[in-house]
Amino acid sequence: MSLWNRLSRHQDRNAPFRLTRIETEATREGLAALATMRRQELEGFVEGLFGAQETLDFPERAHRALRAVSEIWALFEGTEAVAKYQTKSGTERDMEKTLVLLRQMTKHAEHEIHAILLSCARARRQMLTSLAAQKPTLH
């Protein structure tokens, strides 16, 4: 419940959503830790969004953003697997580049999650407004 309470604060354009910030070094262990944390955050967001439902009807913008979040989630999952696979070689420069890319992916994921929240909040407001307009007249 605390996730959804925190997410409700981000239904305003001026309060963008932010994932957990950690300082990590450009090492195999640091990349694995960051990728694992991001994968878990995105997985938790998507699972929490759907709850027990298999499918939900989202506004088009939320649908596109959810697709992007799923793709970013897969990239973090792949990075996690490669970083934990000790036999894969990687130079210090490769790891620094990967860390920069993970940070960019984090910003992109935050942007898309915020788009989902705004789009769903807007759709909910419109739905509630239309329901209020359809109240029957009592005689």
DSSP file (Angstrom, degrees, kcal/mol; ACC not computed):
  #  RESIDUE AA STRUCTURE BP1 BP2  ACC     N-H-->O    O-->H-N    N-H-->O    O-->H-N    TCO  KAPPA ALPHA  PHI   PSI    X-CA   Y-CA   Z-CA
    1    1 A M     >        0   0    0      0, 0.0     4,-2.3     0, 0.0     5,-0.2   0.000 360.0 360.0 360.0 -32.6    0.0    0.0    0.0
    2    2 A S  H  >  +     0   0    0      1,-0.2     4,-2.4     2,-0.2     5,-0.2   0.861 360.0  57.2 -64.2 -32.4    2.9    2.4    0.7
    3    3 A L  H  > S+     0   0    0      1,-0.2     4,-2.5     2,-0.2    -1,-0.2   0.948 109.7  43.9 -59.1 -47.8    3.9    2.2   -3.0
    4    4 A W  H  > S+     0   0    0      2,-0.2     4,-1.9     1,-0.2    -2,-0.2   0.848 111.1  53.8 -70.2 -33.3    0.5    3.3   -4.1
    5    5 A N  H  X S+     0   0    0     -4,-2.3     4,-0.6     2,-0.2    -1,-0.2   0.915 112.7  44.4 -63.9 -41.2    0.3    6.1   -1.5
    6    6 A R  H >< S+     0   0    0     -4,-2.4     3,-0.9     1,-0.2     4,-0.3   0.885 111.9  52.9 -69.1 -37.8    3.7    7.4   -2.8
    7    7 A L  H >< S+     0   0    0     -4,-2.5     3,-1.8     1,-0.2    -1,-0.2   0.827  97.3  65.9 -67.3 -30.9    2.6    7.0   -6.4
    8    8 A S  H >< S+     0   0    0     -4,-1.9     3,-1.0     1,-0.3    -1,-0.2   0.777  92.3  63.2 -63.8 -23.9   -0.6    9.1   -5.7
    9    9 A R  T << S+     0   0    0     -3,-0.9     3,-0.4    -4,-0.6    -1,-0.3   0.692  95.4  62.1 -69.0 -17.8    1.6   12.1   -5.1
   10   10 A H  T <   +     0   0    0     -3,-1.8    -1,-0.2    -4,-0.3     7,-0.2   0.083  67.5 101.1-100.7  23.4    2.9   11.9   -8.7
   11   11 A Q  S <  S+     0   0    0     -3,-1.0     2,-0.4     5,-0.1    -1,-0.2   0.299  71.0  79.2 -87.5  10.8   -0.5   12.6  -10.4
   12   12 A D  S >  S-     0   0    0     -3,-0.4     3,-1.9     3,-0.3   106,-0.1  -0.944  83.0-131.6-117.6 138.5    0.6   16.1  -10.9
   13   13 A R  T 3  S+     0   0    0     -2,-0.4    -1,-0.1     1,-0.3   105,-0.0   0.792 107.3  58.9 -58.3 -27.8    3.0   17.2  -13.7
   14   14 A N  T 3  S+     0   0    0      1,-0.2    -1,-0.3     2,-0.0    -4,-0.1   0.487 100.1  57.9 -83.9  -2.5    5.0   19.2  -11.2
   15   15 A A  S <  S-     0   0    0     -3,-1.9    -3,-0.3    -5,-0.1    -1,-0.2  -0.615  78.8-169.0-125.1  71.5    5.8   16.1   -9.0
   16   16 A P        -     0   0    0      0, 0.0     2,-0.2     0, 0.0    95,-0.1  -0.212  26.6-104.8 -65.1 152.7    7.5   13.6  -11.3
   17   17 A F        -     0   0    0     93,-0.3     2,-0.4    -7,-0.2    97,-0.2  -0.519  35.8-165.7 -75.5 140.1    8.1   10.0  -10.2
   18   18 A R        -     0   0    0     -2,-0.2     2,-0.1    95,-0.1     3,-0.1  -0.996  12.6-138.0-130.7 135.0   11.6    9.1   -9.2
   19   19 A L        -     0   0    0     -2,-0.4    19,-0.1     1,-0.2     2,-0.0  -0.393  50.1 -70.8 -78.6 166.4   13.1    5.6   -8.8
   20   20 A T        -     0   0    0     -2,-0.1     2,-0.5    17,-0.1    -1,-0.2  -0.335  50.8-137.3 -61.4 134.5   15.4    4.9   -5.8
   21   21 A R        +     0   0    0     -3,-0.1     2,-0.3    -2,-0.0    -1,-0.1  -0.817  28.8 167.4 -98.0 132.3   18.8    6.6   -6.1
   22   22 A I        -     0   0    0     -2,-0.5     2,-0.5     2,-0.0    12,-0.0  -0.989  33.1-126.3-137.7 149.8   22.0    4.8   -5.2
   23   23 A E        +     0   0    0     -2,-0.3     2,-0.3    11,-0.0    -2,-0.0  -0.839  38.3 171.3 -92.5 129.8   25.6    5.6   -5.8
   24   24 A T        -     0   0    0     -2,-0.5     2,-0.2    75,-0.0    -2,-0.0  -0.967  27.8-123.1-138.6 154.9   27.4    2.7   -7.5
   25   25 A E        -     0   0    0     -2,-0.3     2,-2.4     1,-0.1     6,-0.1  -0.596  34.2-103.3 -95.5 159.8   30.8    2.2   -9.1
   26   26 A A  S    S+     0   0    0     -2,-0.2     2,-0.3     4,-0.1    70,-0.2  -0.427  80.9 118.6 -81.6  65.7   31.4    1.1  -12.6
   27   27 A T  S  > S-     0   0    0     -2,-2.4     4,-2.8    68,-0.1     5,-0.3  -0.811  80.6-105.8-122.7 166.2   32.3   -2.5  -11.6
   28   28 A R  H  > S+     0   0    0     -2,-0.3     4,-2.2     1,-0.2     5,-0.2   0.913 123.1  46.6 -57.6 -43.7   30.7   -5.8  -12.4
   29   29 A E  H  > S+     0   0    0      2,-0.2     4,-2.5     1,-0.2    -1,-0.2   0.892 112.4  49.8 -67.9 -40.4   29.2   -6.0   -8.9
   30   30 A G  H  > S+     0   0    0      2,-0.2     4,-2.4     1,-0.2     5,-0.2   0.914 112.2  47.0 -65.2 -43.2   27.9   -2.4   -9.0
   31   31 A L  H  X S+     0   0    0     -4,-2.8     4,-2.8     2,-0.2     5,-0.2   0.911 112.8  49.9 -64.0 -42.5   26.3   -2.8  -12.4
   32   32 A A  H  X S+     0   0    0     -4,-2.2     4,-2.5    -5,-0.3    -2,-0.2   0.912 111.4  48.8 -63.0 -42.4   24.7   -6.1  -11.3
   33   33 A A  H  X S+     0   0    0     -4,-2.5     4,-2.3     2,-0.2    -2,-0.2   0.924 114.3  44.6 -64.6 -44.7   23.3   -4.4   -8.1
   34   34 A L  H  X S+     0   0    0     -4,-2.4     4,-2.5     2,-0.2     5,-0.2   0.932 114.9  47.9 -65.7 -45.6   21.9   -1.4  -10.0
   35   35 A A  H  X S+     0   0    0     -4,-2.8     4,-2.5     1,-0.2    -2,-0.2   0.898 112.4  50.0 -62.8 -40.4   20.4   -3.6  -12.7
   36   36 A T  H  X S+     0   0    0     -4,-2.5     4,-2.4    -5,-0.2    -1,-0.2   0.930 111.5  47.9 -62.9 -46.3   18.8   -5.9  -10.1
   37   37 A M  H  X S+     0   0    0     -4,-2.3     4,-2.4     2,-0.2    -2,-0.2   0.929 113.9  46.2 -62.6 -45.5   17.3   -3.1   -8.1
   38   38 A R  H  X S+     0   0    0     -4,-2.5     4,-2.8     2,-0.2     5,-0.3   0.911 111.5  51.8 -64.4 -42.3   15.9   -1.4  -11.3
   39   39 A R  H  X S+     0   0    0     -4,-2.5     4,-2.6    -5,-0.2    -1,-0.2   0.923 111.9  47.0 -59.2 -43.8   14.5   -4.7  -12.5
   40   40 A Q  H  X S+     0   0    0     -4,-2.4     4,-2.6     2,-0.2    -2,-0.2   0.895 112.0  50.1 -66.3 -40.3   12.8   -5.3   -9.2
   41   41 A E  H  X S+     0   0    0     -4,-2.4     4,-2.3     2,-0.2    -2,-0.2   0.938 114.4  43.4 -63.6 -46.3   11.4   -1.8   -9.1
   42   42 A L  H  X S+     0   0    0     -4,-2.8     4,-2.5     2,-0.2     5,-0.2   0.899 114.1  50.6 -67.8 -39.9    9.9   -2.0  -12.6
   43   43 A E  H  X S+     0   0    0     -4,-2.6     4,-2.8    -5,-0.3     5,-0.2   0.927 111.8  48.4 -61.3 -45.1    8.6   -5.6  -11.9
   44   44 A G  H  X S+     0   0    0     -4,-2.6     4,-2.5     2,-0.2    -2,-0.2   0.888 111.1  50.6 -63.1 -40.1    7.0   -4.4   -8.7
   45   45 A F  H  X S+     0   0    0     -4,-2.3     4,-2.3     2,-0.2    -2,-0.2   0.953 113.8  43.5 -62.7 -49.3    5.4   -1.4  -10.5
   46   46 A V  H  X S+     0   0    0     -4,-2.5     4,-2.1     2,-0.2     5,-0.2   0.922 115.8  47.6 -64.8 -44.6    3.9   -3.5  -13.3
   47   47 A E  H  X S+     0   0    0     -4,-2.8     4,-2.4    -5,-0.2    -1,-0.2   0.900 114.1  47.8 -63.7 -39.4    2.7   -6.2  -10.9
   48   48 A G  H  < S+     0   0    0     -4,-2.5    -1,-0.2    -5,-0.2    -2,-0.2   0.855 109.2  54.2 -68.2 -34.6    1.2   -3.6   -8.6
   49   49 A L  H  < S+     0   0    0     -4,-2.3    -2,-0.2    -5,-0.2    -1,-0.2   0.908 117.9  34.5 -65.3 -42.6   -0.4   -1.8  -11.5
   50   50 A F  H >< S+     0   0    0     -4,-2.1     3,-2.1     1,-0.2    -2,-0.2   0.777  84.9 177.8 -85.1 -27.6   -2.1   -5.0  -12.8
   51   51 A G  T 3< S-     0   0    0     -4,-2.4    -1,-0.2     1,-0.3    -2,-0.1  -0.390  72.7 -20.5  59.9-133.3   -2.8   -6.6   -9.4
   52   52 A A  T 3  S+     0   0    0     -4,-0.1    -1,-0.3    -2,-0.1     2,-0.2   0.496 114.8 107.1 -85.1  -4.3   -4.7   -9.8   -9.8
   53   53 A Q    <   -     0   0    0     -3,-2.1     3,-0.1     1,-0.1    -3,-0.0  -0.491  57.4-156.4 -78.7 143.4   -5.9   -8.8  -13.3
   54   54 A E  S    S+     0   0    0      1,-0.3     2,-0.3    -2,-0.2    -1,-0.1   0.849  82.3  12.5 -80.5 -39.4   -4.5  -10.4  -16.4
   55   55 A T        -     0   0    0     -5,-0.1     2,-0.3     2,-0.0    -1,-0.3  -0.962  64.3-169.5-137.5 153.6   -5.4   -7.4  -18.6
   56   56 A L        -     0   0    0     -2,-0.3     2,-0.8    -3,-0.1    -6,-0.0  -0.970  29.7-115.4-138.7 154.0   -6.6   -3.9  -18.0
   57   57 A D        -     0   0    0     -2,-0.3    -2,-0.0     6,-0.0     0, 0.0  -0.823  42.4-179.4 -93.6 107.9   -8.0   -1.2  -20.3
   58   58 A F        -     0   0    0     -2,-0.8    62,-0.0     1,-0.1    58,-0.0  -0.731  33.8 -99.9-105.4 154.1   -5.5    1.6  -20.3
   59   59 A P     >  -     0   0    0      0, 0.0     4,-2.4     0, 0.0     5,-0.2  -0.347  44.6-105.2 -61.3 156.4   -5.6    4.9  -22.2
   60   60 A E  H  > S+     0   0    0      1,-0.2     4,-2.4     2,-0.2     5,-0.2   0.884 119.9  51.0 -55.6 -44.4   -3.4    4.9  -25.3
   61   61 A R  H  > S+     0   0    0      1,-0.2     4,-2.3     2,-0.2    -1,-0.2   0.912 111.4  47.8 -63.0 -41.5   -0.6    7.0  -23.8
   62   62 A A  H  > S+     0   0    0      2,-0.2     4,-2.6     1,-0.2    -1,-0.2   0.879 109.9  53.9 -65.6 -37.2   -0.4    4.7  -20.7
   63   63 A H  H  X S+     0   0    0     -4,-2.4     4,-1.9     2,-0.2    -2,-0.2   0.927 110.4  45.5 -62.7 -45.6   -0.4    1.7  -23.0
   64   64 A R  H  X S+     0   0    0     -4,-2.4     4,-2.0     1,-0.2    -2,-0.2   0.908 114.2  49.2 -63.9 -41.7    2.6    3.0  -25.0
   65   65 A A  H  X S+     0   0    0     -4,-2.3     4,-2.6     1,-0.2    -2,-0.2   0.882 108.7  52.7 -66.4 -38.2    4.4    3.9  -21.8
   66   66 A L  H  X S+     0   0    0     -4,-2.6     4,-2.2     2,-0.2    -1,-0.2   0.884 107.8  51.7 -65.3 -38.2    3.8    0.5  -20.3
   67   67 A R  H  X S+     0   0    0     -4,-1.9     4,-2.0     2,-0.2    -2,-0.2   0.917 110.9  48.3 -62.1 -43.1    5.3   -1.1  -23.4
   68   68 A A  H  X S+     0   0    0     -4,-2.0     4,-2.5     2,-0.2    -2,-0.2   0.912 110.0  51.3 -64.3 -42.7    8.3    1.1  -23.0
   69   69 A V  H  X S+     0   0    0     -4,-2.6     4,-2.7     1,-0.2    -1,-0.2   0.900 109.0  51.9 -61.1 -40.5    8.6    0.2  -19.3
   70   70 A S  H  X S+     0   0    0     -4,-2.2     4,-2.0     2,-0.2    -1,-0.2   0.893 110.3  48.1 -63.1 -39.9    8.5   -3.5  -20.2
   71   71 A E  H  X S+     0   0    0     -4,-2.0     4,-1.9     2,-0.2    -2,-0.2   0.902 112.6  47.9 -67.6 -40.8   11.3   -3.0  -22.7
   72   72 A I  H  X S+     0   0    0     -4,-2.5     4,-2.5     2,-0.2     5,-0.2   0.906 109.1  54.7 -65.1 -41.3   13.4   -1.1  -20.2
   73   73 A W  H  X S+     0   0    0     -4,-2.7     4,-2.4     1,-0.2    -2,-0.2   0.924 107.7  49.8 -56.7 -45.8   12.7   -3.8  -17.6
   74   74 A A  H  X S+     0   0    0     -4,-2.0     4,-2.4     1,-0.2    -1,-0.2   0.872 109.0  52.2 -62.9 -37.7   14.0   -6.5  -20.1
   75   75 A L  H  X S+     0   0    0     -4,-1.9     4,-2.4     2,-0.2    -1,-0.2   0.908 110.5  47.3 -66.1 -41.4   17.1   -4.4  -20.7
   76   76 A F  H  X S+     0   0    0     -4,-2.5     4,-2.5     2,-0.2    -2,-0.2   0.901 111.6  51.8 -64.5 -39.5   17.8   -4.2  -17.0
   77   77 A E  H  X S+     0   0    0     -4,-2.4     4,-2.1    -5,-0.2    -2,-0.2   0.909 111.4  46.7 -63.3 -42.7   17.2   -7.9  -16.7
   78   78 A G  H  X S+     0   0    0     -4,-2.4     4,-2.4     2,-0.2    -2,-0.2   0.898 112.0  50.0 -65.5 -41.5   19.7   -8.6  -19.5
   79   79 A T  H  X S+     0   0    0     -4,-2.4     4,-2.8     1,-0.2     5,-0.2   0.903 109.3  52.5 -63.5 -41.1   22.3   -6.3  -18.0
   80   80 A E  H  X S+     0   0    0     -4,-2.5     4,-1.9     1,-0.2    -2,-0.2   0.930 110.1  48.1 -59.1 -46.3   21.8   -8.0  -14.7
   81   81 A A  H  X S+     0   0    0     -4,-2.1     4,-0.9     1,-0.2    -2,-0.2   0.918 114.5  44.9 -63.1 -44.6   22.4  -11.5  -16.2
   82   82 A V  H >< S+     0   0    0     -4,-2.4     3,-0.6     1,-0.2     6,-0.2   0.909 112.2  51.6 -67.6 -41.4   25.5  -10.4  -18.1
   83   83 A A  H 3< S+     0   0    0     -4,-2.8    -1,-0.2     1,-0.2    -2,-0.2   0.845 111.8  47.0 -65.3 -32.8   27.0   -8.5  -15.1
   84   84 A K  H 3< S+     0   0    0     -4,-1.9     2,-1.2    -5,-0.2    -1,-0.2   0.641  89.5  92.6 -82.3 -13.7   26.6  -11.6  -12.9
   85   85 A Y    X<  -     0   0    0     -4,-0.9     3,-1.7    -3,-0.6    -1,-0.1  -0.683  62.4-166.6 -84.9  96.6   28.1  -13.9  -15.6
   86   86 A Q  T 3  S+     0   0    0     -2,-1.2    -1,-0.2     1,-0.3    -4,-0.0   0.699  77.6  63.6 -62.9 -23.9   31.7  -13.8  -14.4
   87   87 A T  T 3  S+     0   0    0     -3,-0.1     2,-0.3     2,-0.1    -1,-0.3   0.672  79.9  96.4 -79.6 -13.9   33.2  -15.4  -17.6
   88   88 A K  S <  S-     0   0    0     -3,-1.7     2,-0.2    -6,-0.2     0, 0.0  -0.603  74.4-135.2 -73.5 130.7   32.1  -12.5  -19.8
   89   89 A S        +     0   0    0     -2,-0.3     2,-0.3     0, 0.0    -2,-0.1  -0.543  29.0 170.5 -85.8 154.3   35.0  -10.1  -20.2
   90   90 A G        -     0   0    0     -2,-0.2   -62,-0.1     4,-0.0     2,-0.1  -0.899  24.3-134.2-163.0 132.6   34.5   -6.3  -19.9
   91   91 A T     >  -     0   0    0     -2,-0.3     4,-2.1     1,-0.1     5,-0.2  -0.366  32.0-108.3 -82.8 167.7   36.9   -3.5  -19.7
   92   92 A E  H  > S+     0   0    0      1,-0.2     4,-2.1     2,-0.2     5,-0.1   0.882 122.6  53.2 -61.3 -38.4   36.7   -0.6  -17.2
   93   93 A R  H  > S+     0   0    0      2,-0.2     4,-2.4     1,-0.2    -1,-0.2   0.896 106.4  52.6 -65.1 -40.4   35.6    1.6  -20.1
   94   94 A D  H  > S+     0   0    0      1,-0.2     4,-2.4     2,-0.2    -2,-0.2   0.912 110.5  48.0 -59.6 -42.9   32.8   -0.8  -21.1
   95   95 A M  H  X S+     0   0    0     -4,-2.1     4,-2.3     2,-0.2    -1,-0.2   0.872 109.8  51.6 -69.5 -36.3   31.5   -0.8  -17.5
   96   96 A E  H  X S+     0   0    0     -4,-2.1     4,-2.1     2,-0.2    -1,-0.2   0.922 111.4  47.9 -64.6 -43.0   31.6    3.0  -17.3
   97   97 A K  H  X S+     0   0    0     -4,-2.4     4,-2.4     1,-0.2    -2,-0.2   0.910 111.6  50.7 -62.2 -42.2   29.6    3.2  -20.6
   98   98 A T  H  X S+     0   0    0     -4,-2.4     4,-2.6     1,-0.2    -1,-0.2   0.897 107.8  52.5 -64.0 -39.9   27.1    0.7  -19.3
   99   99 A L  H  X S+     0   0    0     -4,-2.3     4,-2.0     2,-0.2    -1,-0.2   0.912 109.2  49.7 -62.4 -42.1   26.7    2.6  -16.1
  100  100 A V  H  X S+     0   0    0     -4,-2.1     4,-2.0     1,-0.2    -2,-0.2   0.922 111.9  48.8 -61.1 -44.0   25.9    5.8  -18.1
  101  101 A L  H  X S+     0   0    0     -4,-2.4     4,-2.7     1,-0.2    -2,-0.2   0.885 108.6  52.9 -64.3 -39.3   23.4    3.8  -20.1
  102  102 A L  H  X S+     0   0    0     -4,-2.6     4,-2.0     1,-0.2    -1,-0.2   0.888 109.1  49.9 -63.2 -38.4   21.8    2.4  -17.0
  103  103 A R  H  X S+     0   0    0     -4,-2.0     4,-1.9     2,-0.2    -1,-0.2   0.892 111.1  48.6 -67.0 -39.1   21.4    5.9  -15.6
  104  104 A Q  H  X S+     0   0    0     -4,-2.0     4,-2.3     2,-0.2    -2,-0.2   0.908 110.7  50.8 -65.8 -41.4   19.8    7.1  -18.9
  105  105 A M  H  X S+     0   0    0     -4,-2.7     4,-2.8     1,-0.2    -2,-0.2   0.867 106.8  55.7 -63.4 -35.5   17.5    4.1  -18.9
  106  106 A T  H  X S+     0   0    0     -4,-2.0     4,-2.5     2,-0.2    -1,-0.2   0.938 108.4  46.8 -61.5 -47.0   16.5    5.0  -15.3
  107  107 A K  H  X S+     0   0    0     -4,-1.9     4,-2.2     1,-0.2    -2,-0.2   0.900 112.8  49.6 -62.4 -40.5   15.5    8.5  -16.4
  108  108 A H  H  X S+     0   0    0     -4,-2.3     4,-2.4     2,-0.2    -1,-0.2   0.915 110.4  50.1 -65.0 -42.6   13.5    7.1  -19.3
  109  109 A A  H  X S+     0   0    0     -4,-2.8     4,-2.7     2,-0.2     5,-0.2   0.913 110.2  50.7 -61.8 -42.9   11.8    4.6  -17.0
  110  110 A E  H  X S+     0   0    0     -4,-2.5     4,-2.4     1,-0.2   -93,-0.3   0.914 110.0  50.4 -60.4 -43.4   10.9    7.4  -14.6
  111  111 A H  H  X S+     0   0    0     -4,-2.2     4,-2.0     1,-0.2    -2,-0.2   0.917 112.9  45.4 -61.3 -44.5    9.5    9.4  -17.5
  112  112 A E  H  X S+     0   0    0     -4,-2.4     4,-2.2     2,-0.2    -2,-0.2   0.883 111.8  50.9 -70.2 -38.6    7.3    6.6  -18.7
  113  113 A I  H  X S+     0   0    0     -4,-2.7     4,-2.4     2,-0.2    -1,-0.2   0.920 110.7  50.2 -63.1 -42.1    6.1    5.6  -15.3
  114  114 A H  H  X S+     0   0    0     -4,-2.4     4,-2.7    -5,-0.2     5,-0.2   0.892 108.4  52.8 -62.8 -38.9    5.1    9.3  -14.7
  115  115 A A  H  X S+     0   0    0     -4,-2.0     4,-2.6     2,-0.2     5,-0.2   0.898 108.6  50.5 -63.0 -40.1    3.3    9.2  -18.1
  116  116 A I  H  X S+     0   0    0     -4,-2.2     4,-2.6     2,-0.2     5,-0.3   0.944 111.7  47.4 -61.2 -47.6    1.3    6.1  -17.0
  117  117 A L  H  X S+     0   0    0     -4,-2.4     4,-2.3     1,-0.2    -2,-0.2   0.924 115.0  44.8 -61.7 -45.8    0.3    7.8  -13.7
  118  118 A L  H  X S+     0   0    0     -4,-2.7     4,-2.5     2,-0.2    -1,-0.2   0.919 114.5  48.6 -65.6 -43.1   -0.7   11.1  -15.4
  119  119 A S  H  X S+     0   0    0     -4,-2.6     4,-2.3    -5,-0.2    -2,-0.2   0.918 114.1  45.0 -64.6 -44.5   -2.6    9.3  -18.2
  120  120 A C  H  X S+     0   0    0     -4,-2.6     4,-2.4    -5,-0.2    -1,-0.2   0.894 113.4  50.3 -67.9 -39.1   -4.5    7.0  -15.8
  121  121 A A  H  X S+     0   0    0     -4,-2.3     4,-2.4    -5,-0.3    -2,-0.2   0.916 111.7  48.6 -64.0 -42.1   -5.3    9.9  -13.4
  122  122 A R  H  X S+     0   0    0     -4,-2.5     4,-2.4     2,-0.2    -2,-0.2   0.921 112.1  48.6 -62.6 -44.4   -6.6   11.9  -16.3
  123  123 A A  H  X S+     0   0    0     -4,-2.3     4,-2.3     1,-0.2    -2,-0.2   0.889 111.2  50.5 -64.1 -39.4   -8.8    9.0  -17.6
  124  124 A R  H  X S+     0   0    0     -4,-2.4     4,-2.6     2,-0.2    -1,-0.2   0.911 110.1  49.7 -65.2 -42.2  -10.1    8.4  -14.1
  125  125 A R  H  X S+     0   0    0     -4,-2.4     4,-2.4     1,-0.2    -2,-0.2   0.919 111.8  48.5 -62.4 -43.0  -11.1   12.1  -13.7
  126  126 A Q  H  X S+     0   0    0     -4,-2.4     4,-2.3     2,-0.2    -1,-0.2   0.897 111.5  50.0 -63.7 -40.0  -12.8   12.1  -17.1
  127  127 A M  H  X S+     0   0    0     -4,-2.3     4,-2.1     2,-0.2    -2,-0.2   0.923 111.8  47.5 -64.2 -44.3  -14.7    8.9  -16.2
  128  128 A L  H  X S+     0   0    0     -4,-2.6     4,-2.2     1,-0.2    -2,-0.2   0.876 111.3  51.7 -65.6 -37.3  -15.8   10.4  -12.8
  129  129 A T  H  X S+     0   0    0     -4,-2.4     4,-1.8     2,-0.2    -1,-0.2   0.911 110.5  47.7 -64.8 -42.7  -16.9   13.6  -14.5
  130  130 A S  H  X S+     0   0    0     -4,-2.3     4,-0.9     1,-0.2    -2,-0.2   0.863 110.8  51.8 -68.7 -33.8  -19.0   11.7  -17.1
  131  131 A L  H  < S+     0   0    0     -4,-2.1     3,-0.5     1,-0.2    -2,-0.2   0.902 109.4  49.8 -67.1 -39.7  -20.5    9.6  -14.3
  132  132 A A  H >< S+     0   0    0     -4,-2.2     3,-1.1     1,-0.2    -2,-0.2   0.859 109.0  52.9 -65.8 -34.6  -21.5   12.8  -12.4
  133  133 A A  H 3< S+     0   0    0     -4,-1.8    -1,-0.2     1,-0.2    -2,-0.2   0.710 104.6  57.1 -72.4 -20.1  -23.0   14.3  -15.5
  134  134 A Q  T 3< S+     0   0    0     -4,-0.9    -1,-0.2    -3,-0.5    -2,-0.2   0.253  73.0 134.6 -97.7  12.6  -25.2   11.2  -16.0
  135  135 A K    <   -     0   0    0     -3,-1.1     2,-0.1     1,-0.1    -3,-0.0  -0.379  60.3-114.4 -62.0 136.5  -26.9   11.3  -12.6
  136  136 A P        -     0   0    0      0, 0.0     2,-0.5     0, 0.0    -1,-0.1  -0.407  25.6-114.6 -71.8 149.4  -30.6   10.7  -13.0
  137  137 A T        -     0   0    0     -2,-0.1     2,-0.4     2,-0.0     0, 0.0  -0.720  27.0-137.7 -83.4 128.5  -33.0   13.5  -12.2
  138  138 A L              0   0    0     -2,-0.5    -1,-0.0     1,-0.1     0, 0.0  -0.737 360.0 360.0 -89.4 134.6  -35.2   12.7   -9.2
  139  139 A H              0   0    0     -2,-0.4    -1,-0.1     0, 0.0    -2,-0.0   0.368 360.0 360.0-110.4 360.0  -38.9   13.7   -9.5
